């Protein structure tokens, strides 16, 4: 790595939304709020706090308004809401979301499975949301390109198509763009190539990478994107998450595993790792099952163990 590799890596926490949306066990509203409040003091600048999707589609997040209305807001944290359509945008603005995240797949098939509409229909809906938000100084807009690195139905995605969607988003007035590896199909060389092309079109601060660890390449893809110039990354506490409408989808890259890797490599994040580990270790009791993250189980490299008695006797 060269000197520029030690620029700050910005971690954006998505567990309260992307992490919890696929959980079969209902997480009480008060527990969601407590989790977000704890994350708010851990050093994040963005937390995806909930969703304004139809409760029938994502019942695990049906309390989006209550969550946004009751969390303790920190001045340095932007609280993001996932928005599927104009009605969802209106709900998000009424709930004082600081950023609205819109999602469309690069894959027509996945977009129909996920959103029940074509990509063209999604873009038309985005246009209505842009008009709504332009009248409000309260919120910014981020648009996600889902399945940007591969689709579980269509396979490889043409990179030129992804670039075209990025260009369309920027022309529509989106302040931020996320490239999402929705089902963990990306590889590091592919990531580096696409990130390089995208950063020729928009500022570094406007790009976020969203990786899943479905095939064990999540952190490797982070490093590839980082070395290609990306600086913003989504991650989920405990490695929670997965797309409910994508076969074989598994969790996001794990926040504490990512922050630990950065700490070990000397890449600053400004995230309190000890707070993350403590929160992650509480997830199994909250959710009723173990979580994929590794660091909370193994501990940090600096967490040394007592020397066995038999060694001392040798």
N, C-alpha and C positions, 0 to 999 in steps of 0.2 A: 504493500500500500504506500502511496505517496502522502505528502504532508496534508493535502486537501482531504484525505480520508478521515482526518480527525475533526472535521466539522461536526457540529451537533447533529445527532440523529433524533428526529422528533417522533415520539411514540404517541399515537392517538388510540385511546381505549374504546373498544366496541363491545365489551362483554355484556353490558346492560341491555343492549339491543340484539346484536348479531349472536351473542353468546347464549342468551336466554330464549331466543325465539323458537328454538328447536327442542327445548326441554319438555319432556312429557309431564313432569310434575309442576304444578302451579307454584310459582314463587310469589309470596304475599307482597302487596304493594309496599308495605312498610319495610320489608326486607330489601326490595329493590332500591328504595330511597336510601336506606342505611348503607348499601353497597356503593351507590353513587356518591354519597356524602363522604365516605371513606376514600374513594378514588380521587375526589376533588382536592384532597390535601396531600396527594402523593406526588404532585409535580406535573400532571398532564395539562396541556393547553386545550385539548379537545376531548370530550367524552360523548360517545353516541349513547344518549340516555334512554331512548325509546323509539317507538314506531307509531305512526298515525295511519297504519293500514287497517282495513276492515277487521273487526274482531273475529268475524267468521273465518277469515283467511289465516290469521295468526292469533289464535286465542290466548297464547302465553303472554302477549303484550297488549291485551285489551284495556289496560289501565294507563295508557300513555298520558292522557291529560292529567290524571291524579299525580303521576310521578313528576311531571314537569312543574306542576303547580306547587309541590310540597318539598322538592329538594332544596338544600341550602346552597345557594349559588355563590360561587367564588368569582371575584372580578377578573381573574386571569384565565378563567376556563370558559370555553365556548361549548354550550350544550346542544348537541346535534339531534335532530329528529329525522327518521326515515319517512319519506313522503311518496305515495304512489300516484297521486292524482290531485286535482284542484281542491276537492273536498278535504283531503288529507293535509294539504298546504294551509288551508284556512284553519283547520284544527291546530296545526303546529304553530301558526302565528298567534292564535288566540292563547296558546299555552306558553308563549314567550320562548320558543326555540330560537337559539342564536344562529343556527345554520340549518338549512333544509338540504337533505341528501336525497337526490333523485337517482333512480336506477333504471338502466335499460341494458339489455344484453347485446353483445355483438352478434350473437347467434339468434336467428329468427325463431328457431325451434325452442330454445331455452326461454326466450322472451314470452312466447305463447304459453309455455308451461308455468312460468313464474308469475306473469302479469296478465295472462289471458288476452293478449293483444299483440298485434304486429309491432315491429320496431317503428314503422312509419306512424302508427297510431300513438305510440309512446312519445315520439318527438312532438306531435301535435299537442298532446297533453302538457308536455314540458313548456311549450310556448305560452299556454294559458297561465301556468304557474309563474313563469318569468314576469308576465304582465302584472300579476297580483303582487309579487314581491317587490317589483320596482316601485310600487307605491308605498313601501315600508322601508324605513331606514334601520329597522330592527334586525333583519336577518340577511345572511349571505346565502348563496346557492352553490352547492357542489353537485356535480353529476358523475355518476359511476358508470363505467363500461364493464358490465359483468361478462363473464366468460371471455375475457380479453386474451387469454392465453390458451384457450381450448374449451370445447363444449362436450359434455357427456353424451349428447345426442348426435352432433355433427362432426365431432373430432376437431381437427386443426382449424383455426380461424385465420383467415387471410390478414396479415398485418396491415395491408393497405386499407382494409375495411375499418380496423381499429383506429388508424390515423384519421380516416375520414370522419368517424364519429367524434373524435377529439376536436377536430376542426369545427364540426357542426356545433358542439357544445360551446366552444369559445365564441363562435359567431352569434349564438343565442344570448350570450351574456353571463354564462356560468363563471363564477370567480375561481372555482376549483374543479379539478378533474381527478377521479380515482380510476386506476386500472386494477380490476379485480380478477384474481385467479380463483374463480368461484368454487371449483372442485379440485384444486391442487394439481393441475395438469402442466404447470409451467416448469421449465428447466432453466438453470442459470444463464446459459448462453442466449437462449431466447429472450429472457428477461433483459439482459444487458443490451441486446440489439434494439428491442422495442422502446426501452426507456431512453436510449440515446436518440432515437428518432423523435419521440414525443417532446423531449426537452429542447429540440430545435424549434418547437412551435409554441411553447409556453414557459413561463418562469418556473424556476425550481420550486419556489414556495407554493405554486399552484397545483403541484402534482403530488398525489398520494398513491402508494402501492398497498394493495390489500391481498395478502397471501394466505392460503390454507395449507395445512401440513399433511394433507391426505396421503401423499406418497413420500413423506419424509424429507422433502426438499425445501420446506418453508424458510428456514434460516439461511440456507445456502442461496436462495433466491433473494433474500434481503441483502446479503452482502454483494451479490451481483448487481442489484439495482443501486445500492449505495455507491459502489465503485464507478457506476455509470453516471452518477450525478444526482440521483434521487435522495431526498432527505426526510420525507414524511412517510410514515408507515402505520397502518392499522394493526392492532394486535388485541387479543382477548385474554383477560385474566384466566389462568388455569388451562388455556388452550380450548376454551369452550366454543361452541358454535357449529355452524353448518347450514347449508341452504335446504329448506324443507322440500324444494321442488327440483332437486338435482340428485339423481341416484348415486349412491356411494360417497356423498359429501361428508366430510368430517370437519373437525374444528379448525379455527383460525390458528395462526402462529400464536404461541403462548407469550403473553406480555412479560412475565418475569423471566422466562428463558431468554427472550430477546434482550432485555435490559442487562441480564447477567452476561450474555455474550459480549455486549458492548462494553460493559465494565471491564471484563477480562482483556479486551483488546485495546482499551484506552480510548474508546469512542464515547464522548459525553452524551448523556441523555437528560440529565437533571431530574430523573425519576428516583424516588426513594424505594430502593429495592427491598429493604427490610419490611416496609409497610406492605409491599406487594406479596411477599412470601407469606406474611401473616394472614392476609386476606385470602390468598389462594388455599392455604391450609384449612380455612373455614368453609370452603365451597362444598366438600363432600357432605358435610352435615346439612348444609342448606339445600342441596339438590338431591341427596339420597343416593349418590353414587360417586365413585372415584372420577377424577378429571385427568386429561391427558398430559398436563404439564409435568416436566421432569424435575425442575429445580426445587420445587416445594417438597418433593419426596427425597431427593438426594442431598439437598443442602448446597451451600456455596463451597467453592474450592478452599476458602479460608476457614471453613467450619471443620476443624480437625477433630479427630477422635482420640479417646484415651488409648494409650498403648496397652495391649493385652498383658495380663499378669504373667503369662508364660514367657513372653518376650523379656520382661524385666528380670526374670530368673535365669536367663541364659548367660 
